[in-house]
Amino acid sequence: MTTSSRSTSRPSPIAGTRQSQKGRARALLAGLALFTGVVAVAGCGGGSAPSEGGSVQLAHVHALGVDPGTGDLYAGSHYGLIRFPQQGKPSRVGDLVQDFMGFTVVGPNHYLASGHPGSGQDGPSNVGLIESTDGGRSWQTRSLAGQADFHVLKARHGLVYGSNDGQLMASKDGRTWDTRASIAMADLAVSPQNPEMLIATTQQGLARSTDGGRSFQLVAGAPRLQLITWTDTGDLIGIAPEGTVHVSG
């Protein structure tokens, strides 16, 4: 796997063009760098809850995604869903201040998430798979409430992948699930061209699947990464535990 470093910038995307895809890729790259910095800060002490009026203090960010309709970056955090607009300050989306352990963007204003209820909220300790079709302002349960806590969620090619307690699962409709490989992963990326090609980050190194996540093999010579994303343009972008950015075309 040949890697290189790239600068992080977030140009305004133009919907429906290759420039838009590159803009989203750079937004994700910048988000990954932000993610690493936030995690490092959060590890030094307790995080702060969002202040009144929707403003936020970043801590315990678990997952990132870019809405293709706007190019805005979203972060699933311990204190709710946070939006990073192209212009302006970040703010919390909606009134649901729950712990978003997993989060992924399916399409414009269409998101999937998982995690735990916030303080004082009713319901099981694991929310299962929840869905928003209004940009994160409201959420509905899709499946596995009380059963699953997906720390990794990815949606691509009409499938959603979730990692729950070391078990990879996949679903076409978000309701019925197929059990795939048992693998402890920190993150997962799905090829934009091949739905059977997946890359997972593990403590042993990068692991690749060529059968839709039913089995994985370690990638010899690949850098050890913590966070990865596979952009629409084919770039596999990852950040190592110490913060080094790697890009493979």
JORA-V359389 format. One record per residue. RES is the residue in three letters. PSI is psi in radians with two decimals (* if undefined). OMEGA is omega in radians with two decimals (NA if undefined). Layout:
# JORA-V359389
res;psi;omega
RES;PSI;OMEGA
RES;PSI;OMEGA
This chain:
# JORA-V359389
res;psi;omega
MET;1.96;-3.13
THR;2.25;-3.08
THR;2.79;3.07
SER;2.94;3.12
SER;2.55;3.07
ARG;2.63;3.11
SER;2.74;-3.12
THR;2.07;3.07
SER;2.82;-3.06
ARG;1.40;3.09
PRO;2.68;3.10
SER;2.21;-3.10
PRO;2.72;3.01
ILE;1.96;-3.00
ALA;2.41;3.01
GLY;0.15;-3.13
THR;2.89;3.07
ARG;-0.56;3.08
GLN;-0.64;3.09
SER;-0.76;3.12
GLN;-0.73;3.11
LYS;-0.66;3.11
GLY;-0.73;3.12
ARG;-0.65;3.11
ALA;-0.76;-3.13
ARG;-0.61;3.07
ALA;-0.72;3.11
LEU;-0.70;3.12
LEU;-0.79;3.08
ALA;-0.67;3.12
GLY;-0.68;3.09
LEU;-0.73;3.10
ALA;-0.73;3.09
LEU;-0.79;3.13
PHE;-0.85;-3.11
THR;-0.75;3.13
GLY;-0.70;3.14
VAL;-0.76;3.13
VAL;-0.71;3.14
ALA;-0.74;3.12
VAL;-0.77;-3.11
ALA;-0.56;-3.11
GLY;-0.23;-3.11
CYS;-0.13;-3.14
GLY;-3.11;-3.11
GLY;2.60;3.12
GLY;2.91;3.11
SER;2.47;3.12
ALA;2.78;3.10
PRO;2.49;3.09
SER;2.99;-3.11
GLU;2.67;3.11
GLY;0.10;3.05
GLY;-0.10;3.09
SER;2.80;-3.02
VAL;2.69;2.91
GLN;2.09;-2.97
LEU;2.28;3.03
ALA;2.57;3.06
HIS;0.93;3.03
VAL;2.26;-3.03
HIS;-0.52;-3.04
ALA;2.72;-3.09
LEU;2.67;3.02
GLY;2.66;3.12
VAL;2.21;3.08
ASP;2.08;-3.09
PRO;-0.28;3.13
GLY;-0.53;-3.07
THR;-0.38;-3.02
GLY;0.04;-3.14
ASP;2.52;3.11
LEU;2.38;3.10
TYR;2.51;3.14
ALA;2.19;3.00
GLY;2.16;-3.02
SER;3.06;3.11
HIS;-0.37;-3.07
TYR;0.49;3.08
GLY;-3.00;-3.14
LEU;2.24;-3.08
ILE;2.34;3.13
ARG;2.30;3.06
PHE;1.68;-3.09
PRO;2.84;3.08
GLN;-0.62;3.08
GLN;2.42;3.09
GLY;-3.09;-3.05
LYS;2.71;3.07
PRO;2.63;3.12
SER;2.72;3.09
ARG;2.47;-3.12
VAL;2.22;3.06
GLY;-2.95;-3.07
ASP;-0.02;-3.08
LEU;1.82;-3.13
VAL;1.20;3.10
GLN;3.02;-3.14
ASP;1.81;3.13
PHE;1.62;3.13
MET;-0.64;3.09
GLY;2.53;-3.13
PHE;2.42;3.07
THR;2.62;3.10
VAL;2.19;3.09
VAL;-0.73;-3.12
GLY;-2.99;3.14
PRO;2.13;3.13
ASN;0.21;-3.07
HIS;1.94;-3.05
TYR;2.70;2.99
LEU;2.61;-3.11
ALA;3.01;3.08
SER;2.97;3.12
GLY;-2.47;-3.04
HIS;2.64;3.08
PRO;2.70;3.06
GLY;3.08;-3.13
SER;2.24;3.10
GLY;-0.01;3.13
GLN;2.55;3.11
ASP;2.94;3.06
GLY;3.00;-3.13
PRO;2.82;-3.10
SER;-0.46;3.04
ASN;2.15;-3.04
VAL;-0.14;-3.09
GLY;-2.51;3.09
LEU;2.18;3.08
ILE;2.74;-3.01
GLU;2.46;3.01
SER;2.34;3.07
THR;0.24;3.12
ASP;0.64;3.06
GLY;0.42;3.07
GLY;0.09;-3.14
ARG;-0.51;3.08
SER;2.74;-3.05
TRP;2.54;3.08
GLN;2.55;3.11
THR;2.32;3.05
ARG;-0.80;-3.09
SER;2.90;2.96
LEU;0.48;3.06
ALA;2.30;-3.11
GLY;-0.10;-3.08
GLN;-0.78;-2.99
ALA;2.50;3.01
ASP;1.54;-3.07
PHE;1.91;3.07
HIS;-0.30;3.04
VAL;2.25;3.07
LEU;2.31;3.07
LYS;2.41;3.10
ALA;2.22;3.10
ARG;2.63;3.08
HIS;0.58;3.13
GLY;0.21;3.12
LEU;2.64;2.96
VAL;2.28;3.10
TYR;2.41;3.09
GLY;2.44;3.08
SER;2.02;-3.08
ASN;1.88;3.08
ASP;0.78;3.09
GLY;0.11;3.13
GLN;2.07;3.08
LEU;2.34;-3.13
MET;2.73;3.14
ALA;2.59;-3.12
SER;2.49;3.06
LYS;-0.48;-3.05
ASP;0.00;-3.12
GLY;0.09;-3.12
ARG;-0.85;3.10
THR;2.41;-2.97
TRP;2.52;3.07
ASP;2.23;3.12
THR;2.26;3.12
ARG;-2.44;-3.03
ALA;2.66;2.95
SER;1.96;-3.08
ILE;2.23;3.09
ALA;1.99;-3.08
MET;2.66;3.02
ALA;-0.53;-3.13
ASP;2.89;-3.09
LEU;2.49;3.05
ALA;2.49;-3.14
VAL;2.31;-3.14
SER;2.40;3.09
PRO;-0.36;-3.11
GLN;-0.58;-3.00
ASN;1.89;-3.11
PRO;-0.24;3.13
GLU;-0.19;-3.06
MET;2.05;3.13
LEU;2.59;3.04
ILE;2.26;3.11
ALA;2.55;3.01
THR;2.27;3.14
THR;2.98;3.11
GLN;-0.38;3.12
GLN;-0.19;-3.10
GLY;-3.00;3.12
LEU;2.42;3.09
ALA;2.38;-3.07
ARG;2.46;3.02
SER;2.39;3.07
THR;0.20;-3.14
ASP;0.63;3.07
GLY;0.44;3.07
GLY;0.19;3.11
ARG;-0.42;3.06
SER;2.71;-3.14
PHE;2.58;3.03
GLN;2.47;3.11
LEU;2.50;-3.14
VAL;1.95;-3.10
ALA;2.33;3.06
GLY;-0.03;-3.13
ALA;2.58;3.10
PRO;2.67;3.07
ARG;2.09;-3.08
LEU;2.75;3.07
GLN;-0.80;-3.08
LEU;2.42;3.14
ILE;2.71;2.97
THR;2.56;3.14
TRP;1.91;-3.02
THR;2.89;3.11
ASP;-0.44;-3.13
THR;0.01;3.06
GLY;0.03;3.10
ASP;2.25;3.00
LEU;1.97;-3.04
ILE;2.30;-3.14
GLY;2.76;3.08
ILE;2.25;3.11
ALA;2.82;-3.13
PRO;-0.54;-3.14
GLU;-0.04;3.05
GLY;-0.05;3.13
THR;2.33;3.13
VAL;2.30;3.09
HIS;2.41;3.11
VAL;2.22;3.11
SER;2.14;-3.13
GLY;*;NA
